[in-house]
Amino acid sequence: MAERSTAAVDVADNSGDEPLTAQADKATADGAAQTQETADMKTPDTGSERTGTEPAIATPELHSGHKLARRYRLEECITRLDGFSSWRAVDEKLRRAVGVHLLPADHPRARSVLAAARSAALLGDPRFVQVLDAVEENDLVYVVHEWLPDATELTTLLAMGPMEPHDAYQLVDQLAQAMAAAHREGLAHLRLTPGAVLRTSTGQYRIRGLAVSAALRGITADRPQRTDTEAIGALLYAALTQRWPYESAAHGLSGLPKGIGLLPPDQVRAGVHRRLSELAMRALVNDGATASRQEPPCTTPDELARAVAAMPRIRPPEPAFASPPEYQPTSYQQGSYGRAISRPGPGVTQLTPAPPAPLESRTGRVLKWGVAALLIAALGLGSWQIADKMIGRDNNRTNDPGLSQPEDDEKNKDKKATPPSGKPVSIVSAVDFDPYGVPPSEKPAEIGNTYDGDLSTSWTTNWYGSPDFGNLKAGLGVVLDLGEVQQIGTVDVSFLGGSTSVELRTAPENADGQPASHTEFTKVAEGTGTQVALKPDKVVRSRYVLVWLTHLPPSGPDQFRGKVAEIKIKS
């Protein structure tokens, strides 16, 4: 009998419960790198980790075009190693690219891979590449995860040269905060290499491979927090120096000279930001490094995140403005009237300026201005006479009792707004609305709780690292379908968990369907609190109503999320 788990989709809320690893099978490792997996294996991973000693197992013989669950079509094999393979695939149901890890169901690590994938999926943190499904089917175990075609690997960024201080600061700050959140839920990465870090077009760093990559390779660690902290320190070191902080070359980067130990980044490369150099050494101090200042070492991602927060913020570099092009004189200025008059030298015939045109004389100029004034006066008189006749015609038409009302008034008569009645407006259906998500949804299974009449149930967002969604998105919310265009008088929203900021947005009255972006909705009201009454300043008619959350309440240490208990609409 096939066993199936809906990994990152339709996962119930577990606020206040035990860590996520206790809700799924226990996982000791976590991660999933895809491209350059083979290259990573050529160089031993650093850090206090040990790998399994299972015998080599044949990788399942699959090929491009093979379908899993009649849905995921395999396209390109990225890695084939130690009994498992990683693929770029297509989800034909949702028409999007995904990544798939495959291994035989009887593989010694199949159980741990499933447990790691399900634990990572329950985290639901957008700073990580999301696990979408973890399945055991027939003789195969496969894990489906996001595929970000527009993101760039940190390996590629490091190959281009050392990072600017602001970019390196953003790297260590975002990675430390993300891994601190993961470790609070009992999840570790253990294989945090440049190939496991992606940067999106918006500058956001995403970590792939939480639990899965290490589980696929049988990697464990006695001190997982220390291992991940040292890995972040190594990435910061590489970003500052374009060198791997060990003697062996790895990930396309040359190592340090042998026999000299681990030098601080500012001694490896001139111009390195001193505080960032010290921060990298504090994260790597566990491996024998000595910080240039006597701060304590950072042994956990949470300590590293606090150390980054204590630093003065590093501002981005000023934009470089190109110097303006050299001034080029116009053709008029290049003529005889644009040149400076100079005395001719001996033997040079002086050019005499050409006589002015006939109308350039004083008498000609007077004549020209006189003609222009007469033309202006004639045009003004004609315009006044035309306007007077049109106004008189309109007055006669308005005062004529035999004329009917304009046709447009008849067409719009039934559209005239009525005063708010306070009567309930039925909600036909609702959908979660996250245009920034991949996939563009968030907890869709809970969306019916927003209008079920029960205040004890709710639709909750994922956890984020700050009230403004961790700077990942402008907001998210719920789109309510009223079935037909109706008048919107008041929308009452009840929240759980704390004061929440929310906007009321409506689609155009003549919209053919639900808009795809929140900017296509018009903001008509906003408010903050746990019981918010959103009332537009003027009467609004629409079929689609968007309740758009913009600021989340706290839901634990360094965690924020929203909970919508009930939405009621009145005309």
N, C-alpha and C positions, 0 to 999 in steps of 0.2 A: 504494500500500500504506500503510495507516494505521500510524503509529508511536505507541507508548504507553510511558509511564514511570510506574512505581509510586513516586510522589514520596516522601511521608513515611512510607509503610507498607512493610514488608518491605525496608528498606534494610540492606545488610550492614554490619558493624562495620568501621571503618577506623582502629582504634587505632594510633597511631604512624606512620601513613602521612602523605603530603603533604597540604597544606590541601585543604579540600573543593572549592575552585574548580578544582583540578587534576584532580579525579575526575569532574567534569561539565564541560560547555563553559564557557569562561571568562566570568564576568559582572563587569561593572564597577559595577553599581548594584543597588539592592535596596530593596523596599518594597511596600506594598499597602494603601492607605487606601480605604475604601468610602463610608461615609456622609459627606456634606458634601464629596465630591470636587469637585462643581461649584462650590461656594462657595469652595474653596481656589484654584481656577483664576482666580477673579475678581481675586485679589491676587497680584502676582508673588512667587515664593518668594525668600527672602533667602538669602545664603550664596554661596560661590564656586562656582557651578555654571553650566553652559551647557546649553541645550536643543537638540534636533535641529531641523533645518530641513526635514524631509520635508514634502512637500505633503499637504494634508488628504485623508484616505481615508474613503470611505463606510463607516459601521458596518454590519456584517451585519444584515440585516433579520430579526430573530428576535422572538418574541412570548412572552407568558406562556403556560405550558403546553407549550412546546417541550421535548423531551427530548434530552439528550446521552448517547451511549453507552447508550441505553435505560435510563438510571439516574438522571441528574441532571435534574430537572424545574425549569425556570426559573419563578420566581414573580413577582419584581418587579425592574424595572430601576432601579438606583441611580444610575448614571452612564452617559452616552453622550457620548463626547468623542474627537476626533482619531482616528477609525477603530477605537476599541475601546469596549466597553461592560462594565459591572460589574453583576452580578445577585445578588439573594438567591434561592437555589434550595433544593431538597429532594433529599437523597440517598434515593431510595426503597428502596434495598437495605438501608441501615442506619437508615432512618427518622429522619433528623436534618436540621437546617438546615445549609446550607453556603453559601459565597460562591463566585462564578464570575466570572473575567475572560475575555472573549471578544474575539478579533480575527481577521481573515482570515489564512489561511496565507501569502498573498503580501504581507502587510504588511511594510514595511521593517524593523520592529522585532520581527517574530515570532520570529526565531532568538534574539535577545538575551533576549526574554521567557522562552522555554523554558529557556535556559541559566541565567538568574537564578533561575527557580522551582526548578529541580532542585538548584542549589547551596544555596538556602535550605532545601530539604527535607532535604538531607543533614545540616544543622546539628543538627536535632532538639532544639533548646533550648526548653524549655517556657515561657521568658519571652517567646517570640515566638509570634504566631499562626501555626500550623503550615500549611505547604503540604501538601495531601493528595494531589494528583495534578497532573501536567503532561502534556498530551496534544496531539498533532497528529493530527487525524482528518478525512479527506476535505479539505474546503476551510477548516477551522477550526482554530485553536489556542486551547485554553482551559486555564486554571489554576484548580484547585479548592482552596479553603482553608477553615479553620475559620470558623465563625460563632458568635459569643458573644452570644446575645440578652440575657443578664443583666448584661453588662458595660456600663460607662458611659464615654463618650468624655471625654477631658480637656477638649475644647471645652465640653461641658456643665458640667463641674465649675468651669471658670474663669468661666463666665457667672454662677455663683452668688456669686462674690466671691473675694477673695484667700484663699489657703490658710493654715491654721495652720502654725507653724514645723515641727512634727513631720511633718505631711503633706507639706510641701515637701521636707523632708529625705529622706523615704522616696521621693519621686518622683525626685530627682536621683540618689540612691544606687542605686536599682534600674535606672534607665535607663542610668547610666554603666557598671554592671557588665555589663548585658546587651549593650550595644554593644561593650564591650571584648572580650567573648567572641566576638562576631561578627567583629570586625576581626582577631582572632587567626587566624581561618579564612579571611581574605581577603574578607570580605563587608562591604559598606557599605549604608547606608540612603539617604542623600542627600535624603530628603524627610520628615524627622522633624518633623512638625507636630502641633498638638494633636489633629487628627483621626486621627493614626496611633497614638495612645496610648490604651489602654483600662484602666480600673480595675475589677477584679472585686469581687464582694461580700465577699471575704476581705481586700481591701486590696492585692492583688497587681497590679502594673502589667504589662500585656502589650503588646508592640509589634507592630503589623501592618504589612506592606508591606516586609519585608526583601527587597531585590533587585527585586521584581516591580513595585512602583509606579513607581520611577525608570526601570526598563526600559520600561515602558509609555509613558512620556512622553519617552523618549530623553534623560534627564538623566544627565550624567556630571560628574565633578569631578577637577581636577588633584590635590587633596589631600583625599581622601575622609574621612580620620580627622579632619582639622581641620574639615571641613564638618559632620560629625555632632556633634563636640564643641560647636561654636558653636550648633547646633540645640538640644542639651540645655541649654546656658546660656540660650538664649532661652526655653525652656519653664520653667526655674527662675525667670527674671526675671518671666515672666507670672504664675507661681504666687504670687510674693511681692507683686506690685503690681497685678495685673489689668490690666496695660498691655503692649502689644507693644513690644519694645525698639528699635523703628525708627520713623521719622516716619510711615510709611504704616500705616493701620489694616489689620488682618488677622485672620482666624479669629474674628470677632466681638468683637475687642478694639480699643480705640482706641490709636493710636500716641502717641509722645512729641511734645511741642511742637516745632515746626520751629525750627532754628537754634541750639538749645542743646546739641546733642550727646547722647551716651549717658550719662545720669546714673546713678549707683549706685542700686539699688532703695531703700536707706534714705533717699535724698534725694527720692525720688518719693512715697513713702508713709511716714507716721510709724508707728513701732512695728515695722518690719521687723527680723528677726533679723540682727544685724551680720555674723556669720560666714557666713551664707547669702548675704547681699548681696555680700560680698567674693568668695565662691565663684562667683556668677553672673558677676561682672566678670572673674574669671580665665578663665572659659570663653569670654567674649565679647571678651577683650582683643585677639584676633586681628582684630577688626573695628574697632579704633581705641579701644576702651575703656581706661581707666586704673584699675587696681585701687587701692583706697584704702590698701592696704598693699603693700609691695614684694615680694610673692611672685611667682615666675615664672608666666607664663601656662600654662594647661592646653591643650595642642595636640592631645591624643589622648584618647579615652574612657578609656584605661587610666590616664593621668595624672590625669584628673578623678576616677576611682574611688578612686585612692590619696589624693587631696586630701580627698575626702569621708570616707574611713576615718580620716584623721588628725584630723578634727574631733572635739571632745567630742560624744558621742551626745546627741541632743536627745530628751528623754523626752516621751511623749504627755501632753496636758493632763489634770489631775485631773478625774475625773467630777464633774459639777455635780449636787449633791443639792438637791432642792426643799425649802424650809422646811416643817416639819410644819404641818398645818392648825391653825387656832385651836381651842383646847380648848373643847369643847361639853359642858356639864353634862348628866348623864342626867336622866331624868324623876324618878327618886327624889330626886336632889340638888336638883331644882327645887321639891320639896315643902316643907312647913313644917319638916321635920326637917333639911333641908339648908341653910336660911338662917341667917345669923348673927342672934343675938337682939339687938335694939336697943330702946332705950327709945322709947315712942310720944311723939309731939309733942302739943301741946295740941289738944284737940278730936278726937283720934284714939282710937277704941276699940281696946284691945289684944285680939288674938285669943288665946284660951286654948287650949293644946294639947289634942287629943282624948285621952280616957282610953285606956290600953292595952287590948288585947284580953284576954279572960278568961284565956287561958293565958300571957299575958305577965307575970302577977304571979309572985311568988317561989314560991308554992305550986303554981301551974300549971306552972312550969318543972320543978320537982322531979317532978311527976307525969308530964310528957312524957318526961323522961329515963329514968324507971323503966320505962315501957312500952316504950321503944326497947330497953333492955337485955334485957328478957324476950324480945322478938322475935328479937334477935340470938342469944341462947342457944338458943332453940327451933330456929332455922335451922341452927346449928352441930351440934346433936345429931342432927337429921334427916339432914344431909349425911354425918355420920360413919357412921350406920347403913347408909345406901345404899352407901357406898364399901366397907364391910366385907362386905356381901353380894356385891357384884360381884367383889371380890378372891377370895373363897371359891369363886365359880362358875368363875372362870378357872383356879384351882388344880385343881379337880376335872376340868376339861376337859383340862388339860395332862397330868395323871397317868393319864388313862384310856387303857389300851393299845389299846383297840378303835378309837380315833379315828385317821383318816389325817392326813398332813401337810397344812398349808394349801394351798389351790389356787394361791395366788400363788407359793409356793415351786416348784411343779411348772412353772409358766409361765416362771419365771426360771432354772430349773435349767440350761438350755442357754446362758444368757447369763453365767454366772459366769466371771470372768476366770481365765485360766490363766497360770502363770508365763511370763515372756518366754522364747521358744525360740531367738531369734537367727536364725531362718530368714528368707531374703529374701522380701519381699512384692513381687509384680509390680505395676508401674505401667502402667495401661491407657492413659492419656493425660494430657496436661498442657496448661495454658493460662497465658499471662501474665496477671497480675492487677494492674491499676492503676485502682482505683475513682475516682481523682482526675483521670485523664486525659481528654482530649477528642480522639479517641475513647478509651474506657476500655481502652486496650491499649498495650503498649510492646514493640517488636521481636518480634511474634508468630511471624515466620518462623524464629527461632532457638530457640524454646522446646523443640524436640525434642532439642537438645543437652544438656539437663539430665539426661536419663536414657538416653543412647545408649551408655553404657559407655566412652566415649572422653574422657579427661581433657584432651585437647588442644583439644576444641571447647567452646564455652560460649555461654550466653545472657547478653547484656550489656544494661545499662540505658542510657538516654540520659546525656549529660553534664549535671551540675548544678554550680551555683556554690558549694556548700558540702556538707559531709558529710551534713547533714540535708536533702538534696534541695532546697537553696536556699530553705528555708522554704515550699516550694510544696505539700508533701504529707507525711503522716505516715510514708509508706513505700510499697513496692510489692514484688511477689514473684511466686511461681509456685504455682498450685493443681494438685495431683496427684490424679487420679481413680484409685482402686484397683479400680474396677469393682463392688465390694460392700463392706459393712461388714467391716472386719478389725481385728485387734488391732495397735496401734502400740507397739512396744517401743523402738526407737531409729531416729532419722533422721540419717544422716551426710551432711553437706553439704561439698563441696569448692569453694573459691573461688580465683579467679585475680586477680592485681593488687594484693593486699594484704589486711590484716585487715579483716573485714566483720562488723558486728553483725547478728544474725538472730534471729528468733523462730519457734518452731514453734507453729502454731495448727491446731486441728481443728474440723471442723463437728460439730454435734450428731449422735448416732448415729441418730436418727430423722429426719434431714433429708431432705426430698423431693427436693432438688436442690442444686446448688452455691450457697452463699450469695452475695449480691450485694455485701456490704460486709465489710471485714476485721473489723469489730466483731461480726459474727455468728459469727465463728470464736472459739473459746476458746483463749487462750494457755496452753500446757502446758509450755513450756520455752523457754530462750533461751541465747545464747552469742555469743562473739566470737572471731574468728581466721580462718585460712585453711583449716583442717580442723576442723570443728565437729561434735561428736556431741551431738545434741539428744535427751535422754531424759526423758520425763515422770516426775514424782514418783510417779504412780500409773498403773495400767493404763488405757489409753484405747482405745476402739473407735470407728472412724469410717471413712467411705468417702472423704471429701474432706480432704486435708491441704494446709495453706497454709504455705509457706516464705516468711516475710515479712521483707524486708530493711529495717533501720531506721537504719543508719549506713554510709555508703559510704567506700571508701578513695580516696586521691588518685590521679589519672590524668593529671597534667600541671599546669602553673601555673594555679591557681585553678579547676581542673576535678576533678570527682569522679564516679565511676561504679562500679557493681558488676558482677562477672562470676561467674556460677554455672556451674561446670564440670560437676559431677555431683552427683546426689542419689540416695541409696540408703536404702531403708526395710527394717527388720527387725521381725519380730513379737516 
